[in-house]
Amino acid sequence: SMFLHSHFLLATTMDHRLIAVPNDDLANSATLKWEDAGNRRVERGSKLVTAVAHGSRTVLQMPRGNLETIQPRSLTIHLLKDLLNTLKFKEAFLLARRQRLNLNLLVDHDSKLFMDNIKEFVSQVNSESEHLNIFLADLKDENVCSTMYSAQYKNQPNKDWPDKVVSVCEAVRTVLEVTEDNNNN
């Protein structure tokens, strides 16, 4: 079965996989490699029913007739990219946590955009103090866009940032100190 999502072509295969091919890649069918498409295993005989446009939820009908909702990784990361590009950091953080995505993706997606808007990030994510602690504890100097999520970031130049953890922590600390000073005055 196949379904055309707002950003992906979704299809189930004979070897019981759900594949997600970006619509942009469909125009270049000569260079399209199906093995590079985002994919995940699904139950034998599953059929695509629908996918929420501009979202990540996909509904499958199982052979027994029941409906199951899943959130394929490719669709979730596309949604996360949109949230980060529109500076909706809290929604992006909550989505990444709920879907168990590496939180480094919030920084590595566009490190310049992130650092330019660090004050906005802290104000949105620090509304619950443990969220900021969880984010900072998860930081690593590794660029996850070129390692863990390279399939979703293949057309984007990924720069290494050797002191990412130190730079982000210092920027967050500076924002928190300025906020505290403003609250004390």
N, C-alpha and C positions, 0 to 999 in steps of 0.2 A: 504494500500500500504506500501511497505517496500523499504529501500535503505541502502546499506552498505557503510557508510562513511569511511574515512581512520582510524578514531578512535572510531566511534560509529555505532551502528545499529539504524537507524531511522525508525519509523513505525507510521502510523496513526491508531487510534483505532475506534471502533464502537461508543464510546461515545465522538467522535470529539476531540481527543487529539493527539498531536504529542509527542511521547516518544523518548528519546535518551538514549540508554543503552551502556555503554562503552564496546568496544570489549573485553577487559580483563575480564569483568564480564561474558561474554557469555560462557567462558570455564568452569565456575563454575555454570552451569545451575541448579544444585541441591539447591544451596544457593541463587540463583537469586530472588530478590523480585522486581516485576514490579513496585510496588508503590514507591520504592526508586529511580527509574529511573527519570532523568530529564524530565519534561513534561510541555506542555503548551496547551491551548485551540486553536483550529483552526476552521475555518468555516466548517459547516456541508457539507460533501461530498468532502472535499479537498483531493487531491491525491499528493503524493510525486512525483516530476519529477526528481530532482537531488539535490546533495549537493556538494559544492566545496571541493575537497580533500584538507586537511591541512588548511582549512579555516572555517568560521562559517556561510557562506551564504547557505541557503536552499531554493529551488524553489518548490512552491506548485502550482498545477492547481486547480482553484476554479470551482465549478459546472457550472458557467456561461461561462467557457472557458478561462478566463483571468489568467495570471500567476502572482504570488506574491512572492517576495523574503523576507524571514525573517531570523533572526539570533538567533537561540535558545540559551538560556543562557548557557547550558552545553557545547556547541561547542565554544561559545565565551570565556568562562573561560578556556577551554583547550588551546585555541589559546593564551590567556593572559599568562598562565603558561609557554608556550614555549618562548614567548617574554621575560618574566622576567628571565628565566633560561639562555637565551643567552645575557642578559644584554642590551636588546633593550628597555630601560626605556621610551624613548620618545614615541615610537610606542605603548608601553603598556599603558602609561598614556592617550594618545589620544584615544585608543580603549576603555579604561575604562570610559572615559568621554562621548564618543559617545554612548556607550551602557548603560550609567547610572549605572555603577557598583560602589560600594563603593571604594573610592581611598585608604582606609586602606588596601585593598587587595594587593597593591603594596609592602607594608611592611610585612604584615602578611603571605604572600605566603611562603617566606623564609627570616625571619628577619636577620639571620646571613649573608646571601648573600647580602641582601640590605645594611646592615650597613658596610660590607666590601667594598662595591662599592658605597658608598654615594657620593664620589667625582664625579664619572662617572654619577650618577643619577642627581646631581645638574647641571653638565655641559650640559647634554642632555635636561633636562626639563626646565632649566632656560634660554633657548634661547628666550623664551617669558616670561617676568617677571610675568605676571598674572598666568601662569601655576603653578609656584612654590608657589605663594600665595594661589591659590585654593587648592593645595595639602595639604599645612600646615593647612589651615583652616578646612579641612575635617577630619583631624586626630582625633582619639579617642583611649582611652586606651583599648577598647574592641578588642578582637581577632575575626575578622569577618570570619575567616576560621572555627571557631568552633561554630559560631552563624548563620549569614546570608547565608554563603556558605558551610555549613557543608555537604550537599549532594555531593558537588564536591570535598571535602577534607576529605572524610570518612576514607581513608586508610593512612592518614598522621597524625603523632602526632602533636597536636596543643598545643603549650605552651603559657601560659598567660604571659604577659609582662606588669606589673602594671604601670611602668613609661615610656611607649612607646612614648607618645607625647613629654615629656620633653627630652628624649634621642635623638629622631629624630630631634627635633628642635635645640638642642644644636649642634648636628653633622652638620646639614645644616648651622647653623650660623658660625661654625668653618671653614667649607669649603669656605663660602662666604668671611669671613675675610681674609683668606689666599690668596684667589683669588684677593681681593681688594689690599692687601699689595703687591702682585706680580705685579699688574698693575700700582701701584704708584711708584715702583722702576725702 
